[in-house]
Amino acid sequence: MTQLDTPDWSADVVLPGFEAATLRFPNDSDGPVYATLVRRRASQPSQRAVLYIHGFTDYFFQVHLAEEFTARGYNFYALDLRKYGRSLRGAPHSNYCRDVREYFAEISTALRIITEQDGNHWVVLNAHSTGGLISALYADNGAERQRIHALVLNSPFFDFNVDRRELTMIRVLAGLAAVLPYAQIPPKAPVPYIQSIHADHHGEWSFDLQWRPLNGFPIYAGWIRAILRAHKQVRQGLAIPCPVLVLHAAASVRGSEWHAGFQSADSILNVEHIREGSRHLGPNVTMREVRDGLHDLVLSRPDVRAQVFAELFHWLDSVPRVPVLQ
């Protein structure tokens, strides 16, 4: 998709009340490449917008997040990245990339649509988990980073939360990536975190288990190598020019069998890794921890997510409404 292309918006059949546009990119080794931009406008005309980017084994389904933003005068947009959710379209290797910079193309296109075609003058990039890692790198050196006026990271993925045995497996797979990029760790038992949030188990959220499976997707060697390289870039230090807010749970929990503790802590990432990685993002970073928060903080129980939104919008209201200069 080029800068001059106009997206073909249509009703999003997945989420009533939203529109969706397919973004087409050059083929990769898997075949055709698509991303999907979802939109919901504020009830009153506005020139403020937010672009949301999901995490691994995920896609955009958080209607209540969009409602919080639109109620406060933001036009809401979300990307389903290539090989995720609405953009899967039969891709042979779900949720796969060889370099996280592959996603920069759809972020750049989305930002141009949001600003040039839809007329938004002040844009927040809001991203979760692996989307937070990708977005931090994009805000540092992406082609259209000057269009981002504030960056909000919800539990960004700055390191693998694994034990020594698992770390050894990860490193071995990353070492194989050059010759066996699709060597994989296959999905096994149900993921306790997914059990904690899905309405058919212990949560309150309904989402498509084909796009976000209870057992997760395979984890490929090429993807692991890409993530390790991205983690290294963060540790080496970024210089994100816009203000950054990092939100994360107050505690982490681990285990292979679900228990009630999974409903009041981050069961995917180590919050210490988030704190450490956030120190490398740039000169203007604010960190806030959320007691009893889940990995995706906006999927926490009602009183906790109310705190999340209070922190988020209090911070956004404090960010100067001036362009970022490059």
N, C-alpha and C positions, 0 to 999 in steps of 0.2 A: 504494500500500500504506500503511495507516495503522499507527499505533503499536501498536494492539491486534490486528492481524492475526497469525495463526499460520501460519508457512510450512508448505507440504506437502512434506516431505522424501521423496526417493526415491533409489534407487541411481543414481549417475552413470554413464551408459552409456559416457562418454568415458574415465573413469578408474575402474577397478574398485577397490573399497575405500573410495570416497568417496561422500558423499551430495550431492544438489543440490536446491535449491529455487528456483523461479521467482518473481521479484518483479515485480509489475505496477504501472505508473505511468501517469498521464494521457497521452493521445496528444499527439504533437508534430506538426510540419508534415510529417513523413515517415509518420505513422500510429502504430500501437501501439508502446508503449515497454516493453521488458522488461530486467531485469538478472537475473543468475544468481548465487546464493550457494552456494558449494561448501564442504563441511564434512568434516573427519576428526577424530574425537575422540582424545585421548591414551589410551594403553593403561590408565592408572590414572585414577580420578576426579580432576578438576582444576578449579580456578576461575581458571586463567590461560588467556589466549587470544591469538592473533595473527590479524589480518585483513590479507591480502595483496591488493595492487592492482597489476595489470599495466601495461605501457606501451602505446604506439601500435603498431598492426599486431601485436597480441599477444593472448594470453588465458592463463588459468592451465592449465599442463600440467606444472609442475615438481614431480613427485611427491617427489623427493629433498629438496626444501625443506620440504615438509610433514613428511616423515619425521624430519628434523633437529629440527623443533620438537616434534613429538609425542613423540619419544624423550626430550626434556627436560621433559616434563610440560605442554606447551602444547596446548590444543585449537586446531586449525588451521582457518581459514576463508579463502576467497578469493572475490573478486568478479570475474565477467566483466561489465564495465560495459556499459551500453546500447550496442547496435550493434557489439559485439565478441564474438568467439568463440561460446559457447553462446547468447548473447543476440542474435545477428544476426537470425535468424528472418526472412530476406528483406528486411531494411531496405534501402530504395533507395540510401542513402548510408552505406556502411560506415565505422565509426570516426569518425563525424561529430558535432560539436556546434557550436553558435553561441556558447556561453559555457561555460567549464569548470565553472561552478557548477551546471550541469545535473546533474552527477554527484553533487552533494552529497546529493541525495535518496536514492540507493541506499546511499551510505556511512552516512547517518543511520539508515536502516532496518536495515542490517546491524549497526550498533553496538547498536541497541536489541534486536535478536534475540539477539545474542551475550551481552548483559548481562542484560536483563530476562527473556528466555525461556529461555536456556540457563544462566543463573546464573553467568557469569564475572564476577569482581570486579576483575581486573587485565588490561588489554588493550594490546597492542602493535599499532600500525599500521605495516605494512611495505610499502613501495611502490617500484616501479621506473620510472625514466625519466619519461614523461609522467604516469604514475601518481604519481610522486614530486612533480611540480609540483602536481598536483591535491590530493594529500594534504597538502602543506605549507600550501596555502591553506586547506584544510579544518581542519587542526589549529590554524590561526590564528583562524578565525572561523566554522567550521561549527556548525550547531545543536547537535550532540551532542559537541562537542570535549572536554567535561569527562569523557567516558567513555574518552578516550585517555590512557594513562599513560606511554607512550614512543613515539617516532616514529623509525623506521629507514628511511632513504632510500638506495636502491641506484642509483647513477648518475642522480640527478634531472636533469630536462630544464629548465635555467634559461636557455638561449639556443640559437638556431639555429647549427649548425656549418656555415657556408656561406661561399663567397667573395663578392666584391662583386657579380658578375653575378647570382648566385643570390639575394643579399640584395635586389637591385633587383626581381627577379621576385616575391619574397615580399611586398615592400611594395606593389607594383602590385596583386597579387591581394588583399591585405588592403584596399586602397582600393576595390576593386570589390565587396567583400563585402556592402555594404548593398543593392545592386541585383542582384548576381549571386553569391549565396552559394555556388552549386554550380559556379562556374567552377573549373577544376581543373588541377593538374599530374598528368598521367596516369602510371601506372607504366610503366617502360621495361625496362632491362636488369635481370638478377638482382642483388639487393642482396648485396654481398660479405659483409656481416655474417650474413645468413641462410644463405649458403653455408658460413660458418665454423661454424655450430652444428647444421645439420641432418644427420642420419645418412646421407642419400643423397648428401651432398657431402663436406664436410671436417670435420664435427662428429660428435657422439655422441648427439644428441637427436632423438627422433621426435616430431613434432607435425603437426597437420593443416594442410596447405598450402592448404586452402580458407580457413581462419581466419587463417593467417599465411603469405600467399603469398610465393613466392620473389622476386617482383618488387615486393612491397609493394602497398598499396592506393592509389587516387587521393588526392591531398592537395587539399582544397577551400579556396576563398577564405574562407568563413565560419569554418572551423576555424583557418586561419592567423591571422585577426583575433582569434579567441578566445585563441589561444596567446600572441600578442604582448601582448594586454592582461594575461594572467596573468603573463607575464615582467615587465611593468612593475610590477605589484603587488608582486612579490618584490623588485625593485630599490628600491622605495619603502620597504621595510622591513616585516617581520612581527614579531609578538611571541608566537611559539608558547610557551605556558607549560610544556609538558612537556619533559623531556630529549630531545635529538635526536642521532642518530648518522647521519652522512653517510659512506657508503662509495663509493669510486670507483677507477677504474684509475689507474695511475701515469702512463700516457702515452696519447696518441691517435694514430690513423693514418687517413689518407684515401686515396681512390683509387677508380676505377670498375671496375678489374679485380682479381680476387682474387689474393692472394699470401700467403705464410706469415706475414707480419707481422700479418695480420688475426686471427691466433689468439693474440696476446699483447698487445693494446691495445684501447682503446675506438674502434671505427670509426664510431660514430654521433655522439657528442658530443665537444666539446673539454673536456678535464678542467680547463682553466683557468677555463672558464665555470662549471663545477660548484663549484670552490673559491671563486670570487667570489660566486656566488649564495648559497652556504652562509653567508656572513658576514652576510646580511640576514635570517636566519630567526628569530633570537631570542636570549635571553641565555644559553642552556645548550646549546651545539652542540659536538659532538665530530666531528672529521674524521679519517678514516683512508684512506690510499691503499693499493692492492693491486697489487703488482708483477705484471706479465703478466696482469692481469685483462682480461676482455672487457667489453663494454658491460653486459650482464647478468652481473654478477659470479658468480652461482651457476651459470652455464653455462660457466664457465672450466674448464680442464683440472683433473683431480682434486687435484693438490697445491695449486693456486691456490684452488680453492673450499674446501679444507680450511682454508686461512688465513682466508678470508672468514668461515666459520662460527666459527672460533676468535675472531676479532675481534668478531663479532656477539654471541656468547653471553657472552664475557668482559664486554663492555659492559653487556648486559642484566642480568647478575648483579650489576652495581654500581649499578643504578638502584634507589633506595629504593622499597619496596612500599607507598607511601602514595598516597591519592587526589590528583588534581589539583584544586586549589580554584579556583573562578571567581568 
